[in-house]
Amino acid sequence: MWTWLSEPFAPEFMRMALYAVIITASGCAALGVQVVLRRMAFMGDAMAHATLPGVVMAFILSTHLLLGALAAALLAALGIAWVSRHQRVSEDSAIGILYTAMFAVGVIILQRVGTYRDLAHVLVGNPMGVDNASLVYMSVVVAGVLVTLLLLRRQLAVTLIDPHYAASLGISPHRMRAVVLVLCAAMVVAAMTLVGVILTAALIITPAAAARLICRSLWSTTLVSMGIAVFGCVAGIIIAYHADLAMGATMVVMVSVVFALVWGVSCIPLPRRSLTPSEGANTAPP
C-alpha cells in the first residue's frame, strides 16, 4: 500500500508538483472561505477566464505567462471593484460583463495568432511542468495571501458580518471586497499552472463550500477547507498517475468527491434522544 502511494513521487519533477500542489491548494482553500462566505463564488471562475488575454499577450511578447495572467487578473479585479461601486450596476453584472469581454478578447487574439496547441497547458493545467520559478512564484503569492488574511482578519470579519457596523468603525466594506478580489486574482494565477484556466475556480470554491457544511467558526472552516483541498489534490495526483488520467482534472474531481461525501454526511439527521417521563416532568413549564 505504501509503495502504491509513494511511487508517483519518486521522480524529482513529481515531487516538485507535490510541493506546488500543497502550497497552492492551501492558499486557494484559505482564501476560498472569504469568497464563499461573501457569496462571491462566481468571482473565481470570472478571474480564471479573464486571465486569457494576458496569457496570450505574454506568449506573443515572449515573457513569462504568469506575469501576463497576473496583469489581466488584477485589471479584471480592479475593474469589477470600480464598476460595482455604482449602485446602478450590481457586482454580479459587473463580473459577467468584464470577464466575458476579456475572455472574448483573449479568444480573438488566440485565434489570430494560432497558438492553441502551444497554450493548451494553460487551459487544462500541467502540474508536472512546474519549474523552480513557478514554484517560487506560487510560494510568494500564497505567503502574501495568508499574511494579508491574517493581518486583516478583524476588518474582513466585521465587514463580512455587518457592513454597516464596519462602516461606522471606519472600515470600508468596498475596500475589503476589493482586497479579496485582488487576492483572488493572485491565487487564480498561482493555481492556473496546476489545473488550468478552466478548472481553477474549483480549488477556491469547492473546499471552502465543503468546510462550511461542517464547521461553525471562521478559523475551523479555514483549517478544514485547507485540509480538504490538500487531501483531494494529493489523492488526485496519485490516482491520475496510476490510471494515466489528466492530473489537473483528476485533482478537481477528487476535491469534488470529498465535497459530495461531506454534503452527504451533513444531510444525515442526527438522532434525538427521547425524554423519559420523569425528565419530561422536570423540564415542563410550571
N, C-alpha and C positions, 0 to 999 in steps of 0.2 A: 504493500500500500504506500509506504513512504517513498519507494522508488518511483511509483507511478506519479506521485505528487511532485517530487523533486526533479524528475527527468527533464521537464520543459525548461528549467532554469540552469541547466548545465552550460550551455553556450554563453559567452560573455554578452552578446547582444540581447539575449533573452533576460539576463539579469538587469541589464540597462532598462529594458522595457518594464520589468517588475518595479524597479525603483521609480520610474516615471509614473507608472500607474498608481502606486501607493501614494505618492506625493500629490498628484493631480486629483485623484479621486477624493482624497481628504479635503482639499481646498474646495472642490466643487460641492461636496456634501455640506460643509460648514456654511458656505455662502447660500446654498440652496434653502436652508432653513429660513433665512431672511426673505428670500424670493418667494417661497411658498406661503409664509405667514402674511406677507404683504399682498398676496394674490397677484403676483407678477410672473406666474408660470409661463405665460406667453412670451415673456421677455427673453428667456434663454434661447428659445427657438428663433426669435427675431434676430438676436445678436449673431447667432451662428450663420444665418443666411446673409446678414448684412456684411459679413467679412469677405464675401466672394469677390467684389470688385477690387478690394485691397490686395487680396492674394494674387489675382490675375495681373494687376499692375506691378506688383513686386516681382513676379515672374518675368514680365516684359522688361523691367528695368534691371534684372539680374541682381536683385537684392534679396535678403532673407525673407522668406514667405511670411514668417510670423510677424515681422515688422509691418508689412503691408496689411496683414489681417488685424493687427492691433490698432493701426491708424484708422481703418474703416470701422472697427467696432467702437472705438472711442467717439468717432464722428457720429455714429448712429446713436450712441448713448446720450451724448450731449444734445443732439438734435431732438431726440424724444423728450428729454427733460425740459428743453426750452419750449417746444411746441405745446406740450401738455400743461404748461403753466397757465395758458389761456383757457378760461372756463368753457369757451365755446367749442373747444376740441378736447375730447376725453383722451386719457392716456392710451387706452386700447386702440382708439382710432389713430393716434399718432404713431403707435407701434406698427400697426398694419400698413399705414401709408409709407413710412420711411423704410421699413425693412423690405417690403415688396419692391419699392422703387430701386433701392440699392442692389437687391438681388437681380432684378431685371437688367440693370446696367452691367452687372458682372457677367450675366449670360450673354449679353450683346458683345461685350469685349471678348469674352471667351470664344464666341462663335467667329468673330472676325479674325482673331489670332490663330484659332485652330489648335488649341493646346489641351484638349480634353484628356488625352492619354497621359500627358506629362503631369497633369494636376489631379489625376484620379486618386492618388493617395490623400489629397486634401479633402476630397469629397467623402471618402469612406474610411479614412484613417489607416495608420500603419504603425502600431506600437513597436514593431521590430526595427523600424527605421529611425528610432530616436538616437540622436548623436549627443556628444558631450555639450555642445552649445545649446541644444534644445532642452536638455536636462537642467542645465544651469538656469535657463530662462524660466522653466516651469518651477524650479525651486524658489527663485526670486519672487515670482508672481504669487505663488501660494503663501510664502512667508509674508509678503506685503498684505495680502488679503486677510490672513489670520491676525496679523498685528493690528490692522485697521479695525477689524471686527472687535478685537479685544479693547482697543483704546476708546472706541465709540460705542461700547456695549450699552452704556446708560442712555445716551442720546437715541440710539437705534431702538431700544426697548420702549422708551417713553413715546416716541413718535409712532411706534407700532401699536401701542395700547390706546393712546388718546392723543391724536394730533393737535387738538385744540388746547389741551393742557400743556403739551410740549411747546406750542407757540407762545403761551403765556409765560413760560420759563425762558423764552428767548432762543429756543431750539427750533430751527426751521424744518418742518416736515418735508418741504420740497428739496431742501439741501440734502437731507438724509436719503431721500429717494434717489437723488442724483448720485450720491456716493455709492449706493447699492448698484445703480446702473453702470457706473464706471468699473466697479469691482467685477460685475457680471461680464462686462466686455473683456476684461483682462483674463478672467478664468475661461471664458469661451475660447479665446485664442490659445491658452495653455492646453486645453483638452482637445483642441482641433487635431493635433498630430496623432492622438491616440484613437479617437473614434470617428473623426471626420466632421465636416461641417454639418452633415445631415443629422447625426445622432448625438451631437454634443449636449444638447439641452437635456437629454436623459440623465446624464451624470449629475446635473444640477438639481433637477426636479424630483426624479424617482426616489432616491434615498431619503430625501427630506420628507416627501409625502408619506413614505412608509414609517419613518420615525414618528411623525406626527400622530399616527394612529395609536401608538402605544405609550407615548410619553406625554407628560403634562408641563414640565418646566422647560425653559429655553435651553438651559445647559444640557439636560439629559437628552433633549431632542437633537441637539447638535452632535453630541458624542455618539449617540446611536446611529444617527444619519451617516457619520463618518465611518463607523464600523460596518454598516450595511454596504456602503459604497466600496470600501476596500475589499471586503469579503466577496462581493459579487464580481468585482473586476478581476481579482486573482483567480477565482474559480473559473471565470470566463477564459482567462489565458490558458489554464490547464486543459480545459475541455476543448478549446479551439486547437491546441497543439496536438492532442491525441486524435481528434476527429477530423483534422485538416479543414477547419472552418475559418471564416473571416474573423480575425481576432477582435477587432473593434466592435463589430456587430454582436459577437458572442458575449462580450462583456456586458453590453447593454441588455441583452436578453436575460442574462443571469441576474442582473440587478432587478430587472422587471419580475423575474420569478420570485425573488426574495420579497418584493412588494406584494405579489399575489398571495404568498404564504402568510405574510403579516396581516394583510387585509382579511384573509380567511379566518385567521385566529381571532382577530379583533371582532369579527361578526358573530362569534360563538357566544351566546348569552351565558353569563355566569350563574351558577345555581344559587338560589336563595334558600337559606335555612328557615324552615317554618318554625314559628314560635310555639312553645308548649303552652298549655292552658295557664299555668302559673306565671310564665313570662308575659303572656298576653294580658293577664290581670294586672301585673305590676306596671306595664307600660301604658295601660289605658288611661285616658284623661279622667280626672275626678268628675 
